[in-house]
Amino acid sequence: MAQDKKLKDAIHNKLVETGEYDRLKELLRQRLVESQWRDSLKQYTMDLIKKKGGDTPFTVEQLTHEITPQGRETVPDDVKSELLAEIRRFVEGLDSSVQAGVES
């Protein structure tokens, strides 16, 4: 388990260092907009506020807690697959000395 975290942290650091993290974040944002996921989640949020809001407004923390599971569950599989493939390509493209540092 600790090894998995170490690997994840090393990959994340390399993504950030190279600027790839920002590129992937923008790609994700574009794909979510194109798939109408963002509009769908916005509608879900508005419906939730109308249904549960009543006289007491949600705090940002409460609203985030309510919509996060829905958001994660509804990301289209093709968007997840594309992003994972991009991350794999990035890791495979690292030179062997960098890969050894990521994998150790």
VOBA-1610 file (N, C-alpha, C; in pm, whole numbers, padded with zeros to 5 digits, always signed):
BEGIN
Met+00083-00119+00000Met+00000+00000+00000Met+00087+00126+00000Ala+00190+00129+00085Ala+00281+00243+00089Ala+00355+00256-00043Gln+00387+00143-00106Gln+00455+00143-00235Gln+00366+00205-00343Asp+00235+00175-00337Asp+00141+00233-00433Asp+00136+00385-00419Lys+00134+00433-00297Lys+00130+00577-00273Lys+00259+00643-00322Lys+00371+00577-00298Lys+00500+00630-00342Lys+00503+00641-00495Leu+00454+00538-00562Leu+00449+00539-00708Leu+00356+00649-00758Lys+00239+00657-00699Lys+00142+00760-00738Lys+00201+00900-00719Asp+00266+00922-00605Asp+00327+01052-00578Asp+00439+01084-00678Ala+00519+00983-00712Ala+00629+01004-00806Ala+00576+01040-00945Ile+00472+00970-00988Ile+00412+01000-01119Ile+00353+01140-01117His+00281+01172-01011His+00221+01306-00999His+00329+01414-01006Asn+00439+01395-00934Asn+00547+01493-00935Asn+00604+01512-01076Lys+00624+01402-01149Lys+00677+01410-01286Lys+00577+01481-01378Leu+00449+01452-01359Leu+00346+01520-01439Leu+00351+01671-01415Val+00363+01711-01291Val+00367+01853-01256Val+00494+01918-01310Glu+00608+01853-01286Glu+00738+01908-01328Glu+00744+01935-01478Thr+00683+01848-01556Thr+00691+01859-01702Thr+00579+01945-01763Gly+00482+01984-01682Gly+00369+02060-01734Gly+00259+01972-01789Glu+00282+01842-01788Glu+00183+01748-01841Glu+00056+01747-01756Tyr+00070+01771-01627Tyr-00045+01773-01537Tyr-00146+01878-01583Asp-00098+01999-01613Asp-00188+02105-01659Asp-00252+02071-01793Arg-00175+02010-01882Arg-00231+01971-02012Arg-00342+01868-01995Leu-00318+01769-01907Leu-00418+01665-01882Leu-00541+01722-01813Lys-00520+01816-01725Lys-00633+01880-01656Lys-00721+01955-01756Glu-00658+02024-01850Glu-00732+02095-01953Glu-00804+01997-02047Leu-00738+01887-02081Leu-00801+01784-02163Leu-00924+01728-02093Leu-00911+01699-01965Leu-01025+01649-01888Leu-01139+01750-01888Arg-01108+01875-01864Arg-01212+01979-01863Arg-01284+01985-01997Gln-01207+01982-02107Gln-01268+01987-02240Gln-01359+01867-02265Arg-01311+01749-02229Arg-01390+01627-02254Arg-01518+01626-02169Leu-01510+01676-02048Leu-01629+01680-01963Leu-01732+01778-02017Val-01686+01890-02071Val-01777+01986-02132Val-01840+01924-02258Glu-01755+01863-02343Glu-01804+01802-02467Glu-01906+01693-02442Ser-01888+01617-02335Ser-01979+01506-02305Ser-02105+01552-02232Gln-02114+01680-02205Gln-02226+01740-02133Gln-02233+01694-01987Trp-02126+01636-01938Trp-02119+01596-01797Trp-02135+01717-01707Arg-02069+01825-01744Arg-02074+01946-01662Arg-02217+02000-01653Asp-02286+02005-01766Asp-02426+02053-01765Asp-02514+01961-01683Ser-02491+01832-01696Ser-02569+01733-01621Ser-02548+01749-01471Leu-02423+01766-01430Leu-02394+01783-01287Leu-02450+01915-01235Lys-02445+02016-01318Lys-02502+02146-01280Lys-02653+02132-01257Gln-02720+02060-01346Gln-02864+02038-01330Gln-02894+01956-01205Tyr-02814+01854-01181Tyr-02828+01772-01060Tyr-02814+01859-00935Thr-02717+01948-00938Thr-02693+02038-00824Thr-02810+02132-00803Met-02861+02190-00910Met-02976+02281-00898Met-03098+02207-00844Asp-03122+02086-00893Asp-03234+02006-00843Asp-03216+01973-00696Leu-03096+01941-00657Leu-03065+01910-00517Leu-03092+02030-00428Ile-03051+02147-00471Ile-03072+02268-00393Ile-03222+02295-00379Lys-03296+02279-00486Lys-03441+02300-00481Lys-03509+02200-00389Lys-03463+02075-00397Lys-03526+01968-00320Lys-03493+01976-00172Lys-03366+01996-00140Lys-03322+01990-00001Lys-03293+02126+00060Gly-03281+02227-00022Gly-03239+02358+00027Gly-03334+02420+00127Gly-03461+02420+00093Gly-03559+02481+00183Gly-03521+02620+00225Asp-03543+02650+00352Asp-03512+02783+00405Asp-03367+02796+00447Thr-03300+02682+00464Thr-03161+02683+00509Thr-03070+02653+00391Pro-02992+02751+00348Pro-02904+02726+00233Pro-02790+02630+00270Phe-02742+02561+00168Phe-02628+02471+00184Phe-02502+02554+00204Thr-02409+02501+00282Thr-02275+02558+00284Thr-02201+02497+00165Val-02090+02555+00128Val-02010+02501+00018Val-01967+02358+00052Glu-01927+02335+00177Glu-01882+02203+00219Glu-01995+02100+00208Gln-02115+02138+00251Gln-02229+02046+00243Gln-02263+02015+00098Leu-02264+02116+00015Leu-02297+02096-00125Leu-02191+02007-00193Thr-02065+02033-00163Thr-01957+01951-00219Thr-01972+01806-00174His-02002+01786-00048His-02021+01651+00006His-02137+01579-00064Glu-02241+01652-00097Glu-02358+01594-00162Glu-02334+01560-00309Ile-02264+01646-00382Ile-02254+01626-00527Ile-02130+01547-00571Thr-02028+01538-00486Thr-01905+01468-00526Thr-01929+01323-00569Pro-02003+01243-00492Pro-02025+01105-00538Pro-02095+01098-00674Gln-02194+01183-00694Gln-02265+01186-00823Gln-02170+01225-00936Gly-02088+01323-00910Gly-01993+01367-01011Gly-01896+01258-01051Arg-01842+01188-00952Arg-01746+01082-00981Arg-01811+00965-01053Glu-01931+00930-01014Glu-02000+00816-01074Glu-02041+00840-01218Thr-02060+00965-01254Thr-02116+00994-01386Thr-02013+01039-01490Val-01885+01041-01455Val-01782+01072-01556Val-01788+00960-01661Pro-01805+00996-01787Pro-01817+00894-01891Pro-01693+00803-01896Asp-01717+00675-01918Asp-01608+00576-01924Asp-01505+00610-02031Asp-01551+00663-02145Asp-01455+00695-02251Asp-01362+00809-02210Val-01411+00900-02128Val-01327+01009-02078Val-01224+00954-01981Lys-01267+00865-01892Lys-01173+00802-01798Lys-01067+00723-01873Ser-01109+00648-01973Ser-01016+00565-02051Ser-00914+00651-02126Glu-00961+00759-02186Glu-00870+00847-02260Glu-00766+00908-02167Leu-00809+00954-02052Leu-00715+01015-01958Leu-00613+00913-01907Leu-00662+00794-01875Leu-00571+00688-01830Leu-00470+00652-01938Ala-00515+00645-02063Ala-00424+00615-02174Ala-00318+00724-02189Glu-00356+00849-02171Glu-00260+00959-02178Glu-00157+00949-02066Ile-00201+00914-01947Ile-00107+00898-01834Ile-00012+00782-01860Arg-00065+00672-01912Arg+00020+00557-01945Arg+00126+00594-02049Arg+00083+00666-02152Arg+00176+00709-02256Arg+00286+00797-02196Phe+00247+00883-02105Phe+00345+00970-02040Phe+00448+00888-01963Val+00400+00794-01882Val+00490+00712-01800Val+00579+00627-01890Glu+00523+00570-01995Glu+00603+00488-02087Glu+00706+00571-02162Gly+00680+00700-02181Gly+00771+00787-02254Gly+00885+00840-02170Leu+00881+00819-02041Leu+00991+00863-01956Leu+01114+00781-01987Asp+01232+00843-01983Asp+01353+00763-02008Asp+01373+00666-01892Ser+01454+00564-01914Ser+01467+00454-01818Ser+01518+00500-01681Ser+01604+00599-01676Ser+01653+00645-01546Ser+01541+00713-01467Val+01456+00786-01536Val+01343+00850-01470Val+01242+00745-01429Gln+01215+00648-01516Gln+01121+00540-01483Gln+01167+00463-01361Ala+01296+00439-01350Ala+01347+00366-01234Ala+01319+00445-01107Gly+01332+00575-01112Gly+01301+00659-00996Gly+01154+00657-00964Val+01069+00653-01066Val+00925+00647-01045Val+00885+00513-00989Glu+00949+00407-01036Glu+00909+00272-00996Glu+00974+00226-00868Ser+01077+00292-00821Ser+01144+00246-00700Ser+01074+00292-00574
//
